[in-house]
Amino acid sequence: MRVRLMKRYEPAFREQAISLLEQTDRTLNQVATSLGVPYATLGYWYKQEMARRRGKPKAAAAAPATPALVAPATETLQQKLLRLERENAALRREIDDLKLDKDILKKAAAFFVKESK
């Protein structure tokens, strides 16, 4: 029989994970994956934080399925515009990075072809 050890996370890490979840438009699963935390664990932390903010006991709180699904309904037109502009800028930066990677790979391939001749 295996004994599973539960990983302990620092309170500061938990707070940062929750704030990352709230401040970005990424889903709960995306944030959990990027931080290396189980999906259920991050969801539990989020549920606890929402209960604490509402002043309810931890066991009685019911968290929304994912914050990303709740946020757009309460989002104003101005907030949506700002969010989309941020997302557009991030995508443009990603495209620029990918183009640079592609150029580097092309040059490396040409160099190795010359070396092999």
Rosetta constraint file for C-alpha pairs under 8 A:
AtomPair CA 9 CA 13 HARMONIC 6.54 0.50
AtomPair CA 9 CA 14 HARMONIC 6.87 0.50
AtomPair CA 10 CA 14 HARMONIC 6.49 0.50
AtomPair CA 11 CA 15 HARMONIC 6.24 0.50
AtomPair CA 12 CA 16 HARMONIC 6.21 0.50
AtomPair CA 13 CA 17 HARMONIC 6.09 0.50
AtomPair CA 14 CA 18 HARMONIC 6.24 0.50
AtomPair CA 14 CA 45 HARMONIC 7.07 0.50
AtomPair CA 15 CA 19 HARMONIC 6.15 0.50
AtomPair CA 16 CA 20 HARMONIC 6.02 0.50
AtomPair CA 17 CA 21 HARMONIC 6.20 0.50
AtomPair CA 17 CA 31 HARMONIC 7.71 0.50
AtomPair CA 17 CA 35 HARMONIC 7.72 0.50
AtomPair CA 17 CA 42 HARMONIC 7.62 0.50
AtomPair CA 18 CA 22 HARMONIC 6.24 0.50
AtomPair CA 18 CA 42 HARMONIC 7.67 0.50
AtomPair CA 18 CA 45 HARMONIC 7.33 0.50
AtomPair CA 18 CA 46 HARMONIC 6.11 0.50
AtomPair CA 19 CA 23 HARMONIC 5.88 0.50
AtomPair CA 20 CA 24 HARMONIC 6.02 0.50
AtomPair CA 20 CA 31 HARMONIC 7.50 0.50
AtomPair CA 21 CA 25 HARMONIC 7.56 0.50
AtomPair CA 21 CA 26 HARMONIC 6.81 0.50
AtomPair CA 21 CA 27 HARMONIC 7.34 0.50
AtomPair CA 21 CA 28 HARMONIC 6.63 0.50
AtomPair CA 21 CA 31 HARMONIC 6.36 0.50
AtomPair CA 21 CA 67 HARMONIC 7.72 0.50
AtomPair CA 22 CA 67 HARMONIC 7.23 0.50
AtomPair CA 25 CA 68 HARMONIC 6.06 0.50
AtomPair CA 25 CA 83 HARMONIC 7.98 0.50
AtomPair CA 26 CA 30 HARMONIC 6.06 0.50
AtomPair CA 26 CA 31 HARMONIC 6.45 0.50
AtomPair CA 26 CA 68 HARMONIC 6.63 0.50
AtomPair CA 27 CA 31 HARMONIC 6.33 0.50
AtomPair CA 27 CA 66 HARMONIC 6.66 0.50
AtomPair CA 27 CA 67 HARMONIC 7.05 0.50
AtomPair CA 27 CA 68 HARMONIC 5.48 0.50
AtomPair CA 28 CA 32 HARMONIC 6.10 0.50
AtomPair CA 28 CA 39 HARMONIC 7.00 0.50
AtomPair CA 28 CA 42 HARMONIC 7.42 0.50
AtomPair CA 28 CA 43 HARMONIC 7.10 0.50
AtomPair CA 28 CA 66 HARMONIC 6.02 0.50
AtomPair CA 28 CA 67 HARMONIC 7.13 0.50
AtomPair CA 28 CA 68 HARMONIC 7.55 0.50
AtomPair CA 29 CA 33 HARMONIC 6.06 0.50
AtomPair CA 29 CA 39 HARMONIC 5.69 0.50
AtomPair CA 30 CA 34 HARMONIC 6.15 0.50
AtomPair CA 31 CA 35 HARMONIC 6.19 0.50
AtomPair CA 32 CA 36 HARMONIC 5.96 0.50
AtomPair CA 32 CA 37 HARMONIC 4.98 0.50
AtomPair CA 32 CA 38 HARMONIC 6.04 0.50
AtomPair CA 32 CA 39 HARMONIC 5.36 0.50
AtomPair CA 32 CA 42 HARMONIC 6.26 0.50
AtomPair CA 33 CA 37 HARMONIC 6.29 0.50
AtomPair CA 33 CA 38 HARMONIC 7.25 0.50
AtomPair CA 33 CA 39 HARMONIC 7.36 0.50
AtomPair CA 37 CA 41 HARMONIC 6.72 0.50
AtomPair CA 37 CA 42 HARMONIC 6.67 0.50
AtomPair CA 38 CA 42 HARMONIC 6.51 0.50
AtomPair CA 39 CA 43 HARMONIC 6.19 0.50
AtomPair CA 40 CA 44 HARMONIC 6.05 0.50
AtomPair CA 41 CA 45 HARMONIC 6.27 0.50
AtomPair CA 42 CA 46 HARMONIC 6.14 0.50
AtomPair CA 43 CA 47 HARMONIC 6.09 0.50
AtomPair CA 44 CA 48 HARMONIC 6.15 0.50
AtomPair CA 45 CA 49 HARMONIC 6.18 0.50
AtomPair CA 46 CA 50 HARMONIC 6.19 0.50
AtomPair CA 46 CA 63 HARMONIC 7.38 0.50
AtomPair CA 47 CA 51 HARMONIC 6.21 0.50
AtomPair CA 47 CA 58 HARMONIC 7.88 0.50
AtomPair CA 47 CA 61 HARMONIC 6.78 0.50
AtomPair CA 47 CA 62 HARMONIC 6.69 0.50
AtomPair CA 47 CA 63 HARMONIC 4.84 0.50
AtomPair CA 48 CA 52 HARMONIC 6.11 0.50
AtomPair CA 48 CA 58 HARMONIC 5.64 0.50
AtomPair CA 48 CA 61 HARMONIC 7.37 0.50
AtomPair CA 49 CA 53 HARMONIC 6.16 0.50
AtomPair CA 50 CA 54 HARMONIC 6.24 0.50
AtomPair CA 50 CA 61 HARMONIC 7.61 0.50
AtomPair CA 50 CA 63 HARMONIC 7.05 0.50
AtomPair CA 51 CA 55 HARMONIC 6.06 0.50
AtomPair CA 51 CA 56 HARMONIC 5.20 0.50
AtomPair CA 51 CA 57 HARMONIC 6.44 0.50
AtomPair CA 51 CA 58 HARMONIC 5.78 0.50
AtomPair CA 51 CA 60 HARMONIC 7.87 0.50
AtomPair CA 51 CA 61 HARMONIC 5.23 0.50
AtomPair CA 51 CA 62 HARMONIC 7.76 0.50
AtomPair CA 52 CA 56 HARMONIC 6.10 0.50
AtomPair CA 52 CA 57 HARMONIC 7.15 0.50
AtomPair CA 52 CA 58 HARMONIC 7.12 0.50
AtomPair CA 56 CA 60 HARMONIC 6.80 0.50
AtomPair CA 56 CA 61 HARMONIC 6.64 0.50
AtomPair CA 57 CA 61 HARMONIC 6.75 0.50
AtomPair CA 64 CA 70 HARMONIC 7.31 0.50
AtomPair CA 65 CA 69 HARMONIC 7.55 0.50
AtomPair CA 66 CA 70 HARMONIC 6.89 0.50
AtomPair CA 67 CA 71 HARMONIC 6.10 0.50
AtomPair CA 68 CA 72 HARMONIC 7.13 0.50
AtomPair CA 69 CA 73 HARMONIC 7.78 0.50
AtomPair CA 70 CA 74 HARMONIC 7.24 0.50
AtomPair CA 71 CA 75 HARMONIC 6.11 0.50
AtomPair CA 72 CA 80 HARMONIC 7.77 0.50
AtomPair CA 75 CA 79 HARMONIC 5.95 0.50
AtomPair CA 75 CA 80 HARMONIC 6.18 0.50
AtomPair CA 76 CA 80 HARMONIC 6.12 0.50
AtomPair CA 77 CA 81 HARMONIC 6.15 0.50
AtomPair CA 78 CA 82 HARMONIC 6.28 0.50
AtomPair CA 79 CA 83 HARMONIC 6.07 0.50
AtomPair CA 80 CA 84 HARMONIC 6.06 0.50
AtomPair CA 81 CA 85 HARMONIC 6.08 0.50
AtomPair CA 82 CA 86 HARMONIC 6.18 0.50
AtomPair CA 83 CA 87 HARMONIC 6.16 0.50
AtomPair CA 84 CA 88 HARMONIC 5.96 0.50
AtomPair CA 85 CA 89 HARMONIC 6.13 0.50
AtomPair CA 86 CA 90 HARMONIC 6.17 0.50
AtomPair CA 87 CA 91 HARMONIC 6.16 0.50
AtomPair CA 88 CA 92 HARMONIC 6.17 0.50
AtomPair CA 89 CA 93 HARMONIC 6.26 0.50
AtomPair CA 90 CA 94 HARMONIC 6.22 0.50
AtomPair CA 91 CA 95 HARMONIC 6.14 0.50
AtomPair CA 92 CA 96 HARMONIC 6.23 0.50
AtomPair CA 93 CA 97 HARMONIC 6.21 0.50
AtomPair CA 94 CA 98 HARMONIC 6.15 0.50
AtomPair CA 95 CA 99 HARMONIC 6.12 0.50
AtomPair CA 96 CA 100 HARMONIC 6.23 0.50
AtomPair CA 97 CA 101 HARMONIC 6.22 0.50
AtomPair CA 98 CA 102 HARMONIC 6.08 0.50
AtomPair CA 99 CA 103 HARMONIC 6.20 0.50
AtomPair CA 100 CA 104 HARMONIC 6.21 0.50
AtomPair CA 101 CA 105 HARMONIC 6.17 0.50
AtomPair CA 102 CA 106 HARMONIC 6.17 0.50
AtomPair CA 103 CA 107 HARMONIC 6.25 0.50
AtomPair CA 104 CA 108 HARMONIC 6.12 0.50
AtomPair CA 105 CA 109 HARMONIC 6.00 0.50
AtomPair CA 106 CA 110 HARMONIC 6.21 0.50
AtomPair CA 107 CA 111 HARMONIC 6.12 0.50
AtomPair CA 108 CA 112 HARMONIC 6.22 0.50
AtomPair CA 109 CA 113 HARMONIC 6.17 0.50
AtomPair CA 110 CA 114 HARMONIC 6.30 0.50
AtomPair CA 111 CA 115 HARMONIC 6.25 0.50
AtomPair CA 112 CA 116 HARMONIC 6.07 0.50
AtomPair CA 113 CA 117 HARMONIC 6.61 0.50
